[in-house]
Amino acid sequence: MASAWLIRRFIDPNATFAFTDQRGRRRRPVRQCTGEFSHQGDSCTFEVLASRFRLKNPAIVKVGQIVHDLDMKDTKYDPPEAAAVGRMVEGLRALHGDDATLLEQGIAMFDALARSFESDEGAVDAPKSRRQRKLGRNQRRRK
């Protein structure tokens, strides 16, 4: 799910995904032992993709640390969100038996996760409500 999110959001927004064991003429395997993009050394597929396409966005790095620990089943980064994200993935798998639906829901989950990291760093300002804007103006007037 995370690698599909990374591909669709940062590499190829028109990417489609097929669930098969056979390599087609126009398909690039993402998660096969012999695939072009797979685990390499102590890096998971997500990290390999981010490195190969030189994606250095701080939100991608944070998502990558979570994905690494879940995928590699270790605590190299030990992010506090890893357990919750792992449970969300399990929940999505329990809810959606169809691979395409599962993938779309997973991509949406990783969109939300990445957005939460962006807002932590101030990289993306969420739209403010009228009340929030009014409070901000009142605080500036008091200074």
C-alpha beads as a LAMMPS data file, in Angstrom:
LAMMPS data file: protein, C-alpha beads

143 atoms
142 bonds

1 atom types
1 bond types

-500.0 500.0 xlo xhi
-500.0 500.0 ylo yhi
-500.0 500.0 zlo zhi

Masses

1 110.0

Atoms # bond

1 1 1 0.000 0.000 0.000
2 1 1 2.705 2.458 0.969
3 1 1 4.765 1.832 -2.160
4 1 1 1.659 2.249 -4.314
5 1 1 0.947 5.538 -2.520
6 1 1 4.518 6.707 -3.120
7 1 1 4.390 5.785 -6.797
8 1 1 0.992 7.347 -7.431
9 1 1 1.627 10.564 -5.516
10 1 1 5.272 11.288 -6.322
11 1 1 6.417 9.220 -9.290
12 1 1 3.539 8.539 -11.683
13 1 1 0.043 9.828 -10.889
14 1 1 -1.387 7.640 -13.661
15 1 1 0.185 4.439 -12.376
16 1 1 -2.035 1.392 -12.300
17 1 1 -1.415 -1.717 -10.283
18 1 1 -2.038 -5.340 -11.156
19 1 1 -1.966 -8.196 -8.727
20 1 1 -0.231 -10.999 -10.519
21 1 1 2.789 -13.246 -10.349
22 1 1 3.556 -12.851 -14.045
23 1 1 5.587 -10.034 -15.529
24 1 1 3.909 -8.386 -18.491
25 1 1 5.594 -6.511 -21.303
26 1 1 4.635 -3.075 -19.944
27 1 1 4.691 -3.953 -16.265
28 1 1 7.444 -3.185 -13.822
29 1 1 7.455 -5.485 -10.840
30 1 1 7.498 -3.644 -7.565
31 1 1 7.408 -6.382 -4.992
32 1 1 9.023 -9.535 -6.262
33 1 1 12.259 -11.119 -5.162
34 1 1 13.581 -10.732 -8.693
35 1 1 11.765 -7.458 -9.411
36 1 1 13.309 -4.155 -10.340
37 1 1 12.014 -2.602 -7.123
38 1 1 12.214 -4.799 -4.075
39 1 1 14.099 -5.016 -0.816
40 1 1 17.779 -4.221 -1.207
41 1 1 20.102 -4.905 1.689
42 1 1 18.436 -3.511 4.797
43 1 1 16.140 -1.196 2.795
44 1 1 12.494 -2.032 2.172
45 1 1 10.812 -1.518 -1.203
46 1 1 9.456 1.895 -0.147
47 1 1 12.964 3.099 0.733
48 1 1 14.390 1.719 -2.512
49 1 1 11.763 3.602 -4.530
50 1 1 12.287 6.852 -2.597
51 1 1 16.035 6.598 -3.067
52 1 1 15.878 5.667 -6.737
53 1 1 13.621 8.639 -7.537
54 1 1 15.459 10.976 -5.143
55 1 1 12.399 11.767 -3.054
56 1 1 13.500 13.677 0.029
57 1 1 10.263 15.273 1.224
58 1 1 10.281 15.142 5.077
59 1 1 6.829 13.508 5.115
60 1 1 8.091 10.770 2.778
61 1 1 11.063 10.195 5.062
62 1 1 8.769 9.826 8.105
63 1 1 6.358 7.515 6.288
64 1 1 9.371 5.538 5.064
65 1 1 10.609 5.013 8.613
66 1 1 7.223 3.641 9.654
67 1 1 6.994 1.428 6.579
68 1 1 10.555 0.186 7.093
69 1 1 9.889 -0.970 10.643
70 1 1 6.587 -2.620 9.705
71 1 1 7.873 -4.238 6.518
72 1 1 11.249 -5.357 7.859
73 1 1 9.735 -6.306 11.221
74 1 1 12.378 -4.438 13.167
75 1 1 12.709 -1.268 15.210
76 1 1 15.467 0.519 13.308
77 1 1 13.597 3.842 13.525
78 1 1 11.000 2.956 16.174
79 1 1 8.537 5.727 15.259
80 1 1 5.664 6.042 17.723
81 1 1 3.102 5.863 14.894
82 1 1 4.246 2.459 13.605
83 1 1 1.983 0.347 15.808
84 1 1 -1.111 2.393 14.929
85 1 1 -0.330 2.333 11.211
86 1 1 0.207 -1.418 11.386
87 1 1 -3.203 -1.814 13.047
88 1 1 -4.811 0.401 10.394
89 1 1 -3.338 -1.780 7.640
90 1 1 -4.666 -4.898 9.394
91 1 1 -8.084 -3.257 9.730
92 1 1 -8.177 -2.298 6.060
93 1 1 -7.279 -5.858 5.097
94 1 1 -10.101 -7.156 7.295
95 1 1 -12.598 -4.725 5.764
96 1 1 -11.700 -5.098 2.094
97 1 1 -11.278 -8.468 0.421
98 1 1 -10.930 -6.917 -3.015
99 1 1 -7.312 -5.966 -3.791
100 1 1 -8.183 -2.871 -5.822
101 1 1 -10.432 -1.457 -3.082
102 1 1 -7.886 -2.327 -0.418
103 1 1 -5.180 -0.519 -2.376
104 1 1 -7.278 2.625 -2.883
105 1 1 -8.213 2.741 0.796
106 1 1 -4.567 2.184 1.761
107 1 1 -3.436 4.993 -0.516
108 1 1 -5.999 7.284 1.133
109 1 1 -4.693 6.274 4.561
110 1 1 -1.099 7.089 3.565
111 1 1 -2.279 10.407 2.087
112 1 1 -3.726 11.312 5.474
113 1 1 -0.637 10.123 7.342
114 1 1 1.719 12.130 5.122
115 1 1 -0.503 15.198 5.389
116 1 1 -0.377 14.971 9.180
117 1 1 3.417 15.039 9.030
118 1 1 3.435 17.975 6.618
119 1 1 1.231 20.031 8.910
120 1 1 3.518 19.212 11.860
121 1 1 6.380 20.846 10.010
122 1 1 4.396 23.799 8.747
123 1 1 5.028 22.723 5.155
124 1 1 1.321 22.637 4.430
125 1 1 -1.032 25.092 6.085
126 1 1 -4.458 23.623 6.507
127 1 1 -7.252 25.998 5.573
128 1 1 -8.356 27.916 8.641
129 1 1 -11.952 28.264 9.674
130 1 1 -13.506 31.715 10.028
131 1 1 -13.258 31.370 13.790
132 1 1 -9.541 30.521 13.615
133 1 1 -8.875 33.513 11.321
134 1 1 -10.824 35.817 13.635
135 1 1 -8.924 34.574 16.700
136 1 1 -5.644 35.129 14.855
137 1 1 -6.595 38.733 13.974
138 1 1 -7.651 39.434 17.557
139 1 1 -4.346 38.101 18.893
140 1 1 -2.356 40.284 16.467
141 1 1 -4.357 43.380 17.508
142 1 1 -3.531 42.781 21.183
143 1 1 0.217 42.775 20.531

Bonds

1 1 1 2
2 1 2 3
3 1 3 4
4 1 4 5
5 1 5 6
6 1 6 7
7 1 7 8
8 1 8 9
9 1 9 10
10 1 10 11
11 1 11 12
12 1 12 13
13 1 13 14
14 1 14 15
15 1 15 16
16 1 16 17
17 1 17 18
18 1 18 19
19 1 19 20
20 1 20 21
21 1 21 22
22 1 22 23
23 1 23 24
24 1 24 25
25 1 25 26
26 1 26 27
27 1 27 28
28 1 28 29
29 1 29 30
30 1 30 31
31 1 31 32
32 1 32 33
33 1 33 34
34 1 34 35
35 1 35 36
36 1 36 37
37 1 37 38
38 1 38 39
39 1 39 40
40 1 40 41
41 1 41 42
42 1 42 43
43 1 43 44
44 1 44 45
45 1 45 46
46 1 46 47
47 1 47 48
48 1 48 49
49 1 49 50
50 1 50 51
51 1 51 52
52 1 52 53
53 1 53 54
54 1 54 55
55 1 55 56
56 1 56 57
57 1 57 58
58 1 58 59
59 1 59 60
60 1 60 61
61 1 61 62
62 1 62 63
63 1 63 64
64 1 64 65
65 1 65 66
66 1 66 67
67 1 67 68
68 1 68 69
69 1 69 70
70 1 70 71
71 1 71 72
72 1 72 73
73 1 73 74
74 1 74 75
75 1 75 76
76 1 76 77
77 1 77 78
78 1 78 79
79 1 79 80
80 1 80 81
81 1 81 82
82 1 82 83
83 1 83 84
84 1 84 85
85 1 85 86
86 1 86 87
87 1 87 88
88 1 88 89
89 1 89 90
90 1 90 91
91 1 91 92
92 1 92 93
93 1 93 94
94 1 94 95
95 1 95 96
96 1 96 97
97 1 97 98
98 1 98 99
99 1 99 100
100 1 100 101
101 1 101 102
102 1 102 103
103 1 103 104
104 1 104 105
105 1 105 106
106 1 106 107
107 1 107 108
108 1 108 109
109 1 109 110
110 1 110 111
111 1 111 112
112 1 112 113
113 1 113 114
114 1 114 115
115 1 115 116
116 1 116 117
117 1 117 118
118 1 118 119
119 1 119 120
120 1 120 121
121 1 121 122
122 1 122 123
123 1 123 124
124 1 124 125
125 1 125 126
126 1 126 127
127 1 127 128
128 1 128 129
129 1 129 130
130 1 130 131
131 1 131 132
132 1 132 133
133 1 133 134
134 1 134 135
135 1 135 136
136 1 136 137
137 1 137 138
138 1 138 139
139 1 139 140
140 1 140 141
141 1 141 142
142 1 142 143
